[in-house]
Amino acid sequence: MRFFLSREGNRAVVPKRGVTLLEMLIVVAIIAVIASISFPSLTAGIAGVRLSSSAGDVAIFLTASMSDVERHEQASAIEVIPKENKLATFTAASGDKPARVYQPSAGISLEGDDTHRYLLFPGGAFPRISVVLRNERGARRSVEIDPVTAVPQIRRIEDSPR
């Protein structure tokens, strides 16, 4: 510890340590500016991750429905219901209740107005299904099932230039 002599020269004074209130306010202001600049890009990144994750979940839902048809050798129907923002699979055993339901995460919606129903038959070709998802920032992904290979393809949809 260092001691300094005061102006009077007769006593030792220990210098004060720590930060002043003004220094603390400047640091907080700098942190607030950095946070406000980075917040929009952070939310856009999270929205993009949600959209990609939901597109993958839709692909899994569709291929799992197709696998159930083949495994149980029982016809089923897939309904794409944009107004309720969900996908549902119905089988003869499930009746009026869906056997499986998928709802996208918050901020993700299914595009379209009308409900579409696709029938799946054991041993039959998988129909060409296309589901378009949109997030709150307007980004879109298309999930399509190739009827020949039954492989899902996820594509980014770019808006056409105006």
URNORRA-V557251 format. One record per residue. RES is the residue in three letters. OMEGA is omega in radians with two decimals (none if undefined). NEAR is the number of other ideal C-beta (glycine too) atoms within 10 Angstrom. Layout:
# URNORRA-V557251
res;omega;near
RES;OMEGA;NEAR
RES;OMEGA;NEAR
This chain:
# URNORRA-V557251
res;omega;near
MET;3.14;5
ARG;3.06;6
PHE;3.09;9
PHE;3.09;8
LEU;3.11;10
SER;-3.13;9
ARG;3.11;6
GLU;3.09;7
GLY;-3.06;6
ASN;3.12;7
ARG;-3.12;8
ALA;-3.14;10
VAL;3.08;11
VAL;3.13;9
PRO;-3.12;8
LYS;3.11;6
ARG;3.12;5
GLY;-3.14;6
VAL;3.11;9
THR;3.12;9
LEU;3.13;7
LEU;3.10;8
GLU;3.13;10
MET;3.12;11
LEU;3.11;10
ILE;3.11;12
VAL;3.13;11
VAL;3.12;10
ALA;3.11;10
ILE;3.11;10
ILE;3.13;10
ALA;3.11;10
VAL;3.13;10
ILE;3.13;10
ALA;-3.13;10
SER;3.11;9
ILE;-3.06;9
SER;-3.06;10
PHE;-3.13;10
PRO;3.14;10
SER;3.09;9
LEU;3.13;10
THR;3.09;13
ALA;3.11;13
GLY;3.12;10
ILE;3.12;13
ALA;3.10;17
GLY;3.11;15
VAL;3.10;12
ARG;-3.13;19
LEU;3.12;23
SER;3.13;16
SER;3.13;13
SER;3.10;24
ALA;3.07;23
GLY;3.11;14
ASP;3.10;18
VAL;3.11;26
ALA;3.11;19
ILE;3.13;13
PHE;-3.10;20
LEU;3.14;25
THR;3.08;15
ALA;3.09;13
SER;3.11;25
MET;3.12;21
SER;3.11;11
ASP;3.11;17
VAL;-3.12;23
GLU;-3.08;15
ARG;-3.10;9
HIS;-3.09;14
GLU;-3.10;10
GLN;-3.13;15
ALA;3.08;14
SER;3.13;23
ALA;3.04;18
ILE;3.07;25
GLU;3.02;16
VAL;-3.02;21
ILE;-3.10;18
PRO;-3.11;17
LYS;3.10;10
GLU;3.12;12
ASN;3.13;13
LYS;2.99;15
LEU;-3.13;24
ALA;3.06;22
THR;3.11;23
PHE;3.06;20
THR;3.09;19
ALA;-3.13;11
ALA;-3.10;10
SER;3.11;14
GLY;-3.12;9
ASP;3.11;5
LYS;3.12;10
PRO;3.09;19
ALA;-3.14;18
ARG;3.14;16
VAL;3.02;14
TYR;3.01;21
GLN;-3.14;15
PRO;3.13;22
SER;-3.10;12
ALA;3.13;8
GLY;3.13;15
ILE;3.13;22
SER;3.07;15
LEU;3.12;21
GLU;3.08;15
GLY;-3.14;14
ASP;-3.03;6
ASP;3.04;8
THR;3.09;12
HIS;3.11;13
ARG;3.14;11
TYR;-3.13;17
LEU;3.12;12
LEU;3.13;22
PHE;3.11;14
PRO;3.14;12
GLY;-3.13;7
GLY;3.10;13
ALA;3.12;10
PHE;-3.12;21
PRO;3.08;13
ARG;-3.14;11
ILE;3.08;21
SER;3.11;14
VAL;-3.14;26
VAL;3.13;19
LEU;3.13;24
ARG;3.07;18
ASN;-3.06;22
GLU;3.12;13
ARG;3.09;13
GLY;3.09;8
ALA;-3.07;19
ARG;3.05;16
ARG;3.09;23
SER;3.06;16
VAL;-3.13;22
GLU;3.07;17
ILE;3.11;23
ASP;-3.07;12
PRO;-3.12;12
VAL;-3.06;8
THR;-3.08;9
ALA;3.13;14
VAL;3.12;11
PRO;3.08;20
GLN;3.13;12
ILE;-3.12;14
ARG;3.02;13
ARG;3.11;12
ILE;3.10;13
GLU;3.07;8
ASP;-3.13;8
SER;-3.13;5
PRO;-3.09;4
ARG;none;3
